[in-house]
């Protein structure tokens, strides 16, 4: 049953005009829209399963040339653990799409909508580092693969000193392209926590743009590696394994794409603990990983493979030469230099 999202008393969105789907809302390759979370919704707010939502952008239906237009109504059928990952939404005709938080509008009980993200500043001029990640960087892309980009921006000093702080994360969408850019301090903090997405951004071989500060960031990337990596990678692997097993035990199905990335991350984690660097391109495991994604490998075999790799991962952790903690002081010195450089420009 579809249900609408009702907010508690006192909740309001100040100054938002009525939203209407028009051609102006359509995103084209030459008009990528930036979004930020300045609408009173915290960045980690999760839209509940069962909530009716509206598409902010036209999205192509996977496996076809058709697309769902701006304003299409759908319902959330699966919510992620964090807004770094996509929601699974189902349209009224049964079509299912995976969409990010910034691509959705939540419907109210009166069938109007709440913006989950509003237009934010264009930070493209301040991006110091941009890379390609996802299947194209992993060596796992197929003909229909989209292009995933990740970047870091260093805002002007005026933005830092003003009452209105810059957004910590900015997302942009266009047909076939998704980009996420992090404010430099946010990026550094996540890197020190050994966030897998952030570490892969630092080691991606597909660099699309880099300036002097970005080059310096990439040069100090080893300072972010520590034994913390084992905990963060293991946490992701464990949560994905539990979800995969729960789904299979419930109805005999599991999400092959999630299973593929579980195995991929184990390969990457083992390499990081052994070699002291992040392996992004896993093309050497392409045949195995794509076979899992195509569901050519039975669940029990995938689960056994994950458990075997996890044992190797534990053994690698026991003998790794990575430090106990990341080099926070080195990262902090870099951040201060970057801020000072921007302030003098």
C-alpha positions as CSV (number, residue, x, y, z in Angstrom):
1,X,0.0,0.0,0.0
2,X,1.3,3.4,-0.9
3,X,1.6,5.9,1.9
4,X,2.6,9.5,2.1
5,X,5.2,11.1,4.3
6,X,3.7,13.2,7.1
7,X,6.1,15.5,9.1
8,X,5.6,16.2,12.8
9,X,4.2,19.5,14.1
10,X,6.5,22.4,13.8
11,X,8.2,21.0,10.6
12,X,8.3,23.4,7.8
13,X,10.3,24.3,4.7
14,X,10.9,28.1,4.7
15,X,10.5,30.0,1.5
16,X,10.1,27.1,-0.9
17,X,8.0,28.0,-3.9
18,X,5.4,25.4,-5.2
19,X,7.2,22.8,-7.4
20,X,5.8,22.0,-10.8
21,X,7.4,19.7,-13.3
22,X,8.4,21.7,-16.4
23,X,11.0,21.4,-19.1
24,X,13.2,23.7,-17.0
25,X,13.5,20.8,-14.5
26,X,14.9,18.5,-17.1
27,X,18.6,17.9,-16.8
28,X,20.7,17.7,-20.0
29,X,24.4,16.9,-20.4
30,X,25.0,20.7,-20.7
31,X,22.9,21.7,-17.7
32,X,24.0,19.6,-14.7
33,X,22.2,20.9,-11.6
34,X,24.0,21.0,-8.2
35,X,22.1,20.3,-5.0
36,X,22.8,20.8,-1.3
37,X,20.9,19.9,1.8
38,X,19.7,23.3,3.1
39,X,16.0,22.4,3.6
40,X,16.1,21.3,7.3
41,X,16.5,17.7,6.3
42,X,19.8,16.4,7.8
43,X,22.1,14.7,5.2
44,X,21.7,11.4,6.9
45,X,17.9,11.5,7.0
46,X,16.5,8.3,5.4
47,X,13.2,8.4,3.5
48,X,11.1,5.6,5.0
49,X,10.0,2.6,2.9
50,X,6.4,3.1,1.7
51,X,6.9,6.9,1.2
52,X,5.5,8.3,-2.1
53,X,8.2,10.2,-4.0
54,X,8.4,12.2,-7.2
55,X,11.3,12.1,-9.6
56,X,13.2,15.4,-9.8
57,X,15.0,14.4,-13.0
58,X,14.2,12.3,-16.0
59,X,15.8,8.9,-15.7
60,X,16.4,6.2,-18.3
61,X,14.7,2.8,-17.6
62,X,17.5,0.2,-17.3
63,X,17.8,-2.0,-20.4
64,X,15.7,0.2,-22.6
65,X,15.8,3.5,-24.5
66,X,12.7,4.8,-22.6
67,X,12.8,7.1,-19.7
68,X,10.6,8.2,-16.8
69,X,9.9,11.9,-17.0
70,X,10.3,14.6,-14.4
71,X,7.3,14.4,-12.0
72,X,6.8,10.6,-12.2
73,X,5.3,9.3,-8.9
74,X,6.9,6.2,-7.3
75,X,7.0,4.6,-3.9
76,X,10.1,3.7,-1.9
77,X,10.4,-0.1,-1.6
78,X,13.9,-0.3,-0.3
79,X,15.9,2.3,1.7
80,X,19.7,2.2,2.0
81,X,21.6,2.3,5.3
82,X,23.0,5.7,4.4
83,X,22.3,8.3,1.8
84,X,25.6,7.6,0.1
85,X,23.7,4.7,-1.6
86,X,20.6,4.6,-3.7
87,X,16.9,4.0,-2.9
88,X,14.9,1.4,-4.8
89,X,11.7,3.0,-5.9
90,X,8.8,1.4,-7.8
91,X,6.6,3.4,-10.3
92,X,2.9,2.9,-10.6
93,X,3.5,0.7,-13.7
94,X,5.8,-1.6,-11.8
95,X,9.1,-0.1,-13.2
96,X,11.8,-0.1,-10.6
97,X,14.7,2.4,-10.5
98,X,17.6,3.0,-8.2
99,X,17.8,6.7,-7.3
100,X,19.9,8.8,-4.9
101,X,18.4,11.0,-2.2
102,X,19.0,14.2,-4.2
103,X,17.0,12.9,-7.1
104,X,13.8,12.5,-5.1
105,X,11.0,14.7,-3.8
106,X,8.9,13.3,-0.9
107,X,5.1,13.7,-1.3
108,X,3.0,15.2,1.6
109,X,-0.4,13.9,2.6
110,X,-2.0,16.6,0.5
111,X,-0.2,15.2,-2.6
112,X,2.1,18.3,-2.8
113,X,5.8,17.7,-2.5
114,X,8.7,18.5,-0.1
115,X,12.0,19.2,-1.7
116,X,14.6,16.8,-0.3
117,X,17.3,19.0,-1.9
118,X,17.2,22.5,-3.3
119,X,19.4,24.2,-5.8
120,X,22.8,25.0,-4.3
121,X,25.9,26.9,-5.4
122,X,27.8,25.8,-8.4
123,X,31.1,24.6,-7.0
124,X,32.6,23.3,-10.3
125,X,35.0,26.3,-10.4
126,X,36.5,25.3,-7.1
127,X,37.0,21.5,-7.7
128,X,40.6,20.7,-7.1
129,X,40.4,17.0,-7.9
130,X,37.9,14.9,-9.9
131,X,38.1,11.2,-10.8
132,X,36.0,8.5,-12.3
133,X,34.9,5.7,-10.0
134,X,32.3,2.9,-10.3
135,X,32.3,0.2,-12.8
136,X,34.3,2.1,-15.4
137,X,37.2,2.6,-12.9
138,X,36.8,-0.9,-11.5
139,X,37.2,-2.5,-14.9
140,X,33.7,-4.0,-14.7
141,X,31.8,-1.7,-17.0
142,X,29.4,-3.0,-19.7
143,X,27.8,-1.2,-22.6
144,X,25.0,0.3,-20.4
145,X,27.2,1.4,-17.5
146,X,26.7,5.0,-16.3
147,X,29.6,7.3,-15.5
148,X,30.2,7.9,-11.8
149,X,32.5,10.8,-10.9
150,X,33.8,11.9,-7.5
151,X,35.6,15.1,-6.6
152,X,36.8,17.4,-3.9
153,X,36.2,21.2,-3.9
154,X,38.0,23.9,-2.0
155,X,35.5,26.8,-1.5
156,X,36.6,30.5,-1.4
157,X,37.6,31.9,2.0
158,X,34.6,34.2,2.0
159,X,32.4,31.1,2.1
160,X,34.1,29.8,5.2
161,X,34.1,33.1,7.0
162,X,30.4,34.0,6.3
163,X,27.4,33.0,8.3
164,X,26.3,30.7,5.5
165,X,28.8,27.8,5.4
166,X,29.5,25.9,2.2
167,X,27.7,22.5,1.7
168,X,29.7,19.5,2.8
169,X,28.5,17.5,-0.2
170,X,27.2,18.5,-3.6
171,X,25.6,16.1,-6.0
172,X,24.9,16.6,-9.7
173,X,23.0,14.4,-12.2
174,X,22.7,14.2,-15.9
175,X,21.7,11.4,-18.2
176,X,24.3,8.7,-17.8
177,X,26.4,10.8,-15.4
178,X,26.4,11.1,-11.6
179,X,28.8,13.3,-9.7
180,X,29.4,13.8,-6.0
181,X,31.8,16.4,-4.8
182,X,32.9,16.8,-1.1
183,X,34.1,19.9,0.6
184,X,37.7,19.4,1.3
185,X,37.5,19.2,5.1
186,X,34.6,16.7,4.9
187,X,36.6,14.7,2.5
188,X,39.7,14.6,4.7
189,X,37.7,13.6,7.8
190,X,36.1,10.7,5.9
191,X,39.4,9.6,4.5
192,X,40.8,9.5,8.1
193,X,37.9,7.2,9.0
194,X,39.0,4.9,6.1
195,X,35.7,5.3,4.3
196,X,35.9,2.9,1.3
197,X,34.3,5.3,-1.2
198,X,36.7,8.1,-0.2
199,X,39.8,5.8,-0.4
200,X,38.8,4.6,-3.8
201,X,38.5,8.2,-4.9
202,X,42.1,8.9,-3.8
203,X,43.4,5.8,-5.7
204,X,41.3,5.9,-8.8
205,X,43.5,5.6,-11.9
206,X,41.0,7.6,-14.0
207,X,41.8,11.2,-13.1
208,X,39.7,13.7,-14.9
209,X,40.9,16.9,-13.3
210,X,43.6,17.8,-10.8
211,X,45.3,21.1,-9.8
212,X,48.2,21.9,-7.5
213,X,46.2,21.3,-4.3
214,X,44.6,18.2,-5.7
215,X,48.0,16.9,-6.7
216,X,49.2,17.5,-3.1
217,X,46.2,15.7,-1.7
218,X,46.8,12.6,-3.9
219,X,50.5,12.7,-2.9
220,X,49.7,12.4,0.8
221,X,47.0,9.7,0.4
222,X,49.1,7.1,2.2
223,X,48.6,9.1,5.4
224,X,45.0,8.0,5.5
225,X,45.7,4.3,5.5
226,X,45.8,2.5,8.8
227,X,44.4,-0.6,10.5
228,X,41.1,1.2,10.7
229,X,40.6,0.0,7.1
230,X,40.0,-3.5,8.3
231,X,37.1,-2.3,10.5
232,X,35.4,-0.2,7.9
233,X,35.7,-2.7,5.1
234,X,34.6,-5.6,7.4
235,X,31.6,-3.6,8.6
236,X,30.4,-3.1,5.0
237,X,31.1,-6.7,4.0
238,X,29.3,-8.1,7.1
239,X,26.2,-5.9,6.6
240,X,26.0,-6.8,2.9
241,X,26.5,-10.5,3.6
242,X,23.7,-10.4,6.2
243,X,21.3,-8.6,3.8
244,X,22.2,-11.1,1.0
245,X,21.6,-14.1,3.3
246,X,18.4,-12.7,4.7
247,X,17.0,-12.1,1.3
248,X,17.9,-15.6,0.1
249,X,16.5,-17.2,3.2
250,X,13.2,-15.2,2.8
251,X,12.4,-15.8,-0.8
252,X,15.3,-17.5,-2.5
253,X,16.6,-14.3,-4.1
254,X,19.6,-12.0,-3.5
255,X,20.8,-8.9,-5.2
256,X,23.7,-10.0,-7.5
257,X,25.1,-6.5,-7.9
258,X,25.5,-6.2,-4.2
259,X,27.0,-9.6,-4.0
260,X,29.5,-8.7,-6.7
261,X,30.6,-5.5,-4.8
262,X,30.9,-7.5,-1.6
263,X,33.4,-9.8,-3.3
264,X,35.1,-6.9,-5.0
265,X,35.6,-5.1,-1.7
266,X,37.1,-8.1,-0.1
267,X,39.7,-8.3,-2.9
268,X,40.4,-4.6,-2.5
269,X,40.7,-4.9,1.3
270,X,43.1,-7.8,1.1
271,X,45.3,-6.0,-1.3
272,X,45.3,-2.8,0.8
273,X,46.4,-4.7,4.0
274,X,49.1,-6.6,2.0
275,X,50.4,-3.8,-0.2
276,X,49.6,-0.6,1.5
277,X,47.5,0.8,-1.4
278,X,43.9,0.7,-2.6
279,X,43.2,-1.5,-5.6
280,X,40.5,0.2,-7.6
281,X,40.9,-1.6,-11.0
282,X,39.9,-5.2,-10.4
283,X,39.8,-6.2,-14.0
284,X,41.9,-9.4,-13.2
285,X,38.8,-10.6,-11.3
286,X,36.3,-9.4,-14.0
287,X,35.2,-12.8,-15.2
288,X,34.3,-14.0,-11.6
289,X,32.7,-10.7,-10.6
290,X,30.6,-10.3,-13.7
291,X,29.5,-13.9,-13.5
292,X,28.2,-13.1,-10.0
293,X,26.4,-10.0,-11.3
294,X,24.8,-12.0,-14.0
295,X,23.6,-14.5,-11.3
296,X,25.5,-17.3,-13.1
297,X,27.0,-18.4,-9.7
298,X,24.5,-19.9,-7.2
299,X,24.0,-18.1,-3.9
300,X,25.7,-20.9,-1.8
301,X,28.8,-20.7,-4.0
302,X,28.9,-16.9,-3.7
303,X,28.5,-17.1,0.1
304,X,31.3,-19.7,0.3
305,X,33.5,-17.5,-1.8
306,X,32.9,-14.6,0.5
307,X,33.7,-16.6,3.6
308,X,36.9,-17.9,2.1
309,X,38.0,-14.4,1.1
310,X,37.1,-13.1,4.6
311,X,39.5,-15.6,6.1
312,X,42.2,-14.4,3.8
313,X,41.2,-10.8,4.8
314,X,41.6,-11.7,8.5
315,X,45.0,-13.3,7.9
316,X,46.1,-10.2,6.0
317,X,45.1,-8.0,8.9
318,X,47.1,-10.2,11.3
319,X,50.3,-9.5,9.4
320,X,49.7,-6.1,7.9
321,X,52.4,-3.4,8.4
322,X,49.8,-0.6,8.2
323,X,50.0,1.8,11.2
324,X,47.5,1.5,14.0
325,X,46.1,5.0,13.2
326,X,46.1,7.3,10.3
327,X,48.5,10.3,10.2
328,X,46.0,12.9,11.3
329,X,48.7,15.6,11.8
330,X,49.9,15.3,8.3
331,X,46.4,15.5,7.0
332,X,45.7,18.5,9.1
333,X,48.8,20.3,7.9
334,X,47.7,19.7,4.3
335,X,44.2,21.1,5.1
336,X,45.6,24.3,6.6
337,X,48.0,24.9,3.7
338,X,45.1,24.4,1.3
339,X,42.9,26.9,3.2
340,X,45.7,29.5,3.3
341,X,46.4,29.1,-0.4
342,X,42.8,29.7,-1.2
343,X,42.6,32.7,1.1
344,X,45.5,34.5,-0.7
345,X,44.0,34.0,-4.1
